[in-house]
Amino acid sequence: MPPPDNSSALKLNPVLATLPVYQPGRPIEEVARELGLPAADIIKLASNENPFGPSPLALAAMEKALRQTNLYPDGNAFYLKGALAQKLGVETANLAVGNGSNEIIEFAARALLAPGDDVVMSQFCFAVYPIVTKMAGANPVVVPAKDYGHDLPAMLRAVTPKTKIIFVANPNNPTGTLVPRAELLRFVEQVPSNVLLLMDEAYIEFLEDAPDLLPLIRSGKKNLLLMRTFSKIYGLAGLRVGYGIGPADLIAGLEKIRQPFNLNLIAQAGALAALEDAEHLQRTHANNLAGLKFYEDAFRALQLEFVPSSANFILVCVGEGQQVWSGMQQLGVITRLMAGYQLPKWIRISIGTPAENSRCLAALKKVLGR
Ligand SMILES: *Cc1c(COP(=O)(O)O)cnc(C)c1O
């Protein structure tokens, strides 16, 4: 028998060679193994998770749902979509559920993009946007940021006949910036009707007075897709539940791409119950405002530059980002390195409990020698 031919005949999609690898916040267990510390000694303020954990109502519902996991989940998420439709004042035909809102981003890319198309996004945007764009063979058109936030007029000017999608995150991750309401509404009206505006509202529940784009969906606007998630304020990042809100014909297209069981049975039960937990939401919201103020006051006192944030994290300029990030990690505080976002002098800190915030600040000061 001839020796097996191990030279690779597989041809990977050449785009893969050009893609960055998404760098998530480091898991507590991984850092604990590396440092030889107990996991309980480590805090993670790296992925904008809810420091109070999942809603107790969601936990109870999920424990109950465990007993039914011999059954396939409802492929249409009937109860979750019904509850969302009622809460948002839209039809269930306006809703698509995703395995995290990351999956909604992917559905939209697959529904709209062909090789050679353009996709407009901002400098310092969510890292997933350029990845899904390139995977579709389309070109990310990156518009320089203004004061670390979106420059919407410049993004409009970047639209070409080949543009199919504009990504806007409001508030933005990783910078926490918010576009003023009037400017946002003007922009939404100016986006050409053949371009989809994908408004990523992952942090919208943290705002005091959120710009409400739902009336536009209700009145039948065709080129707007809002995206929200249970990963942030609802404290269910590990469950993977997000959703898109858009015109019924676009949603019907996304539904064809969606695999029927993308939301598992436990996730559907947990998300549904979390929607009802106003107390958990309220507590998280209040803690977040206090935590943002805590960090902003501290950074002012330390004369560290920061970007005022409307979300549940804050970007702060610490000089040698990699060194400070690593030093804080040695002290058991995981934050997020921003080098991958071309912000090598900055780290991003998620708002924790008051005790976690104090510990994080102490670690930062120690590493900076202050
Ligand atoms: C966290 C985040 C998401 C949501 O991710 P999930 O997949 O729902 O966990 C989406 N967009 C932005 C900008 C985010 O920061």
Ligand as a Chemical Component Dictionary entry (heavy atoms), coordinates in Angstrom:
data_LIG
# 
_chem_comp.id                   LIG 
_chem_comp.type                 NON-POLYMER 
_chem_comp.pdbx_formal_charge   0 
_chem_comp.three_letter_code    LIG 
# 
loop_
_chem_comp_atom.comp_id 
_chem_comp_atom.atom_id 
_chem_comp_atom.alt_atom_id 
_chem_comp_atom.type_symbol 
_chem_comp_atom.charge 
_chem_comp_atom.model_Cartn_x 
_chem_comp_atom.model_Cartn_y 
_chem_comp_atom.model_Cartn_z 
_chem_comp_atom.pdbx_ordinal 
LIG C1 C1 C 0 -21.740 42.264 24.511 1  
LIG C2 C2 C 0 -22.087 42.819 23.186 2  
LIG C3 C3 C 0 -22.980 42.161 22.351 3  
LIG C4 C4 C 0 -23.752 40.995 22.817 4  
LIG O1 O1 O 0 -23.185 39.822 22.718 5  
LIG P1 P1 P 0 -24.026 38.509 23.002 6  
LIG O2 O2 O 0 -23.694 37.673 21.819 7  
LIG O3 O3 O 0 -25.476 38.853 23.048 8  
LIG O4 O4 O 0 -23.510 37.995 24.295 9  
LIG C5 C5 C 0 -23.299 42.719 21.134 10 
LIG N1 N1 N 0 -22.775 43.891 20.755 11 
LIG C6 C6 C 0 -21.948 44.564 21.544 12 
LIG C7 C7 C 0 -21.450 45.875 21.102 13 
LIG C8 C8 C 0 -21.564 44.037 22.769 14 
LIG O5 O5 O 0 -20.704 44.702 23.539 15 
# 
loop_
_chem_comp_bond.comp_id 
_chem_comp_bond.atom_id_1 
_chem_comp_bond.atom_id_2 
_chem_comp_bond.value_order 
_chem_comp_bond.pdbx_ordinal 
LIG C1 C2 SING 1  
LIG C2 C3 SING 2  
LIG C2 C8 DOUB 3  
LIG C3 C4 SING 4  
LIG C3 C5 DOUB 5  
LIG C4 O1 SING 6  
LIG O1 P1 SING 7  
LIG P1 O2 DOUB 8  
LIG P1 O3 SING 9  
LIG P1 O4 SING 10 
LIG C5 N1 SING 11 
LIG N1 C6 DOUB 12 
LIG C6 C7 SING 13 
LIG C6 C8 SING 14 
LIG C8 O5 SING 15 
# 
